[in-house]
Amino acid sequence: MKIDTIQSKTVVIPVENIDTDQIIPARYLKTTSKEGLGDGLFYDWRYNADGSPKADFPLNQPAAKGAQILVVGDNFGCGSSREHAPWALTQFGIRAVISTSFADIFRGNSLKNGLLPVVVPHDVHAELLRWSGLELKIDLAAQKVFLPGGRSVDFPIDAFSKNCLLNGVDELGYMLQQDAAIKAYEAKRPKSINTLA
C-alpha cells in the first residue's frame, strides 16, 4: 500500500517497552496470512477473559474508530522479531506509529510491510501523549509531521524505505521495477560471462 500523506486523529497508548507479544500474542503466529490479524491486535489488553471488550482500552473507545495514527511510549516493538506485529497493526487500520524510539527489528519489519514508524523529539512526543484524538498530518515525501496549530517537526527515514513506501512496493517489487535496466546491463556483458562453465 502506498503511503504519501496520512491525515488522521491519533490514539494514544502511553506505555513504554510494548513488546511484540503484547502487540500480537504468540497464539496468532500459526498463520502465514495477514488476514484476520487485526482482530488479535493487543488482544490480551483489548478483551476480558470472556471475550468481551474492555471499555477503557484506548482502541475500544468510540473516539478511536477510524484512527490511523497510534502514539505510543518509548521502545515500541521490542521482544521477538515476528512480522505478525506490523501485520496486525496494518490489518487493524493503523498506518503510522509515533514514538521516540522503536526496536530495530520491529522498525525494519514495519518499513517492509507498509507501516510507517515515526520518531519525534521527546518534547513533541510528551505533548502528543497528553491527548488522544489530535488531528495530525504526516507527509512522508517531506518527512514532516504537522501538529495542531500549524507547527511541524521533521522525522528520519532512510531513502530506500521512503522510496518503497511512496511507491507501494516491497524489496522484491523494487527489484522487479528494475527489470529493464537489468536486462540492458546483461545484454552488454560478454556472452562468456553470462553462461555457466
C-alpha positions as CSV (number, residue, x, y, z in Angstrom):
1,M,0.0,0.0,0.0
2,K,1.4,3.4,-1.0
3,I,2.0,6.0,1.7
4,D,2.2,9.6,0.7
5,T,0.3,11.6,3.4
6,I,-1.6,10.3,6.3
7,Q,-4.1,12.6,7.9
8,S,-5.9,11.2,10.9
9,K,-6.8,11.6,14.5
10,T,-4.5,9.8,17.0
11,V,-5.0,7.1,19.5
12,V,-2.6,7.1,22.5
13,I,-1.3,4.1,24.4
14,P,1.1,5.7,26.8
15,V,3.1,2.6,27.7
16,E,6.8,2.1,27.3
17,N,8.5,-1.1,26.1
18,I,5.4,-2.6,24.5
19,D,6.8,-5.8,23.1
20,T,5.6,-7.8,20.1
21,D,3.9,-10.4,22.2
22,Q,1.6,-7.7,23.6
23,I,1.0,-6.3,20.1
24,I,0.0,-9.8,18.8
25,P,0.1,-12.7,21.2
26,A,2.1,-15.8,20.2
27,R,-1.0,-17.9,19.6
28,Y,-1.6,-15.9,16.4
29,L,1.7,-16.8,14.9
30,K,0.5,-20.1,13.4
31,T,-0.8,-18.3,10.3
32,T,1.2,-17.1,7.3
33,S,-1.6,-14.9,6.2
34,K,-2.2,-11.3,7.3
35,E,-6.0,-11.7,7.1
36,G,-7.7,-11.5,10.4
37,L,-4.7,-10.5,12.4
38,G,-6.3,-7.1,13.2
39,D,-8.7,-9.0,15.4
40,G,-5.8,-10.2,17.5
41,L,-4.1,-6.8,17.9
42,F,-3.4,-6.1,21.6
43,Y,-5.9,-9.0,22.2
44,D,-5.0,-9.6,25.9
45,W,-5.2,-5.8,26.6
46,R,-8.4,-5.3,24.5
47,Y,-10.5,-8.1,25.8
48,N,-11.6,-9.7,29.0
49,A,-11.2,-13.5,29.6
50,D,-14.8,-14.0,28.4
51,G,-14.0,-12.3,25.1
52,S,-15.9,-9.0,25.9
53,P,-14.1,-5.8,25.0
54,K,-12.5,-3.8,27.8
55,A,-14.3,-0.4,27.6
56,D,-11.3,1.5,29.0
57,F,-8.7,0.3,26.5
58,P,-7.9,3.1,24.0
59,L,-8.6,1.2,20.8
60,N,-12.0,0.1,22.1
61,Q,-13.3,3.6,22.7
62,P,-15.7,5.1,20.2
63,A,-13.4,8.1,19.5
64,A,-10.7,5.7,18.3
65,K,-12.8,4.4,15.4
66,G,-11.1,5.1,12.1
67,A,-7.9,6.4,13.6
68,Q,-4.8,5.6,11.6
69,I,-2.1,7.0,13.8
70,L,-1.0,5.4,17.0
71,V,1.1,7.3,19.6
72,V,2.9,5.0,22.0
73,G,5.7,5.0,24.6
74,D,9.4,4.7,24.1
75,N,11.0,1.5,22.7
76,F,7.9,0.2,20.9
77,G,8.0,-3.3,19.3
78,C,10.8,-4.8,21.5
79,G,10.9,-8.5,22.1
80,S,10.7,-11.1,19.3
81,S,11.2,-10.5,15.6
82,R,7.7,-11.5,14.5
83,E,6.4,-9.8,11.3
84,H,2.9,-10.5,12.6
85,A,3.2,-7.4,14.8
86,P,3.2,-4.8,11.9
87,W,0.8,-7.1,10.0
88,A,-1.7,-6.9,12.9
89,L,-1.4,-3.1,13.2
90,T,-1.9,-2.5,9.4
91,Q,-4.8,-5.0,9.3
92,F,-6.5,-3.1,12.1
93,G,-6.1,0.1,10.1
94,I,-3.0,1.7,11.7
95,R,-0.8,3.3,9.0
96,A,1.7,5.1,11.3
97,V,3.1,4.7,14.8
98,I,4.7,7.6,16.6
99,S,7.3,7.2,19.4
100,T,10.7,8.4,20.5
101,S,12.2,5.0,19.5
102,F,11.5,1.6,18.0
103,A,13.1,-1.7,18.4
104,D,15.3,-2.2,15.3
105,I,13.8,-5.4,14.0
106,F,10.3,-4.1,14.5
107,R,11.2,-0.9,12.7
108,G,12.6,-2.9,9.8
109,N,9.6,-5.2,9.6
110,S,7.3,-2.2,9.7
111,L,9.0,-0.5,6.8
112,K,8.9,-3.7,4.7
113,N,5.2,-4.1,5.4
114,G,3.7,-0.7,4.8
115,L,3.7,0.6,8.4
116,L,5.4,4.0,8.9
117,P,7.4,4.2,12.2
118,V,7.8,7.9,13.0
119,V,10.4,9.1,15.6
120,V,9.8,12.5,17.1
121,P,11.7,14.5,19.7
122,H,10.9,13.9,23.4
123,D,9.2,17.3,23.9
124,V,6.8,16.7,20.9
125,H,6.2,13.1,22.0
126,A,5.3,14.3,25.5
127,E,2.8,16.7,24.0
128,L,1.2,14.0,21.8
129,L,0.9,11.6,24.7
130,R,-1.3,14.0,26.6
131,W,-4.3,13.8,24.2
132,S,-5.9,11.1,22.1
133,G,-7.9,12.3,19.2
134,L,-5.5,15.0,18.0
135,E,-5.7,15.6,14.2
136,L,-2.2,15.1,12.6
137,K,-0.9,15.1,9.1
138,I,2.2,13.0,8.3
139,D,3.8,13.9,4.9
140,L,6.2,11.1,4.0
141,A,7.7,12.9,1.0
142,A,8.6,16.0,3.1
143,Q,9.4,13.8,6.2
144,K,7.3,16.1,8.4
145,V,4.6,15.7,11.0
146,F,2.2,18.6,11.0
147,L,0.9,19.3,14.5
148,P,-2.1,21.2,15.7
149,G,-1.6,25.0,15.5
150,G,0.4,24.8,12.3
151,R,3.8,23.6,13.7
152,S,5.7,20.8,12.1
153,V,8.5,18.5,13.1
154,D,10.9,16.5,10.8
155,F,11.3,12.8,11.2
156,P,14.1,10.5,9.8
157,I,13.7,7.6,7.3
158,D,16.3,6.0,5.0
159,A,16.0,6.8,1.3
160,F,15.3,3.2,0.2
161,S,12.5,2.6,2.6
162,K,11.0,6.0,1.8
163,N,11.0,5.2,-1.9
164,C,9.4,1.8,-1.4
165,L,6.6,3.2,0.8
166,L,5.9,6.2,-1.5
167,N,5.6,3.7,-4.4
168,G,3.8,1.0,-2.5
169,V,6.4,-1.7,-3.2
170,D,8.4,-4.1,-1.1
171,E,12.1,-5.1,-1.8
172,L,11.1,-7.6,-4.4
173,G,8.7,-5.2,-6.0
174,Y,11.6,-2.6,-6.2
175,M,13.9,-5.2,-7.9
176,L,11.2,-6.1,-10.4
177,Q,10.8,-2.4,-11.3
178,Q,14.5,-2.5,-12.4
179,D,13.8,-5.3,-14.9
180,A,14.6,-3.2,-18.0
181,A,17.8,-1.9,-16.5
182,I,18.9,-5.4,-15.5
183,K,18.2,-6.7,-19.0
184,A,20.1,-3.8,-20.6
185,Y,23.1,-4.5,-18.4
186,E,23.0,-8.2,-19.1
187,A,22.8,-7.6,-22.8
188,K,26.1,-5.6,-22.7
189,R,28.0,-8.3,-20.9
190,P,30.2,-10.7,-22.9
191,K,28.3,-13.9,-23.6
192,S,31.1,-15.9,-22.0
193,I,30.4,-14.2,-18.6
194,N,26.6,-14.8,-18.9
195,T,26.9,-18.6,-19.3
196,L,27.9,-21.1,-16.6
197,A,31.1,-23.1,-17.3
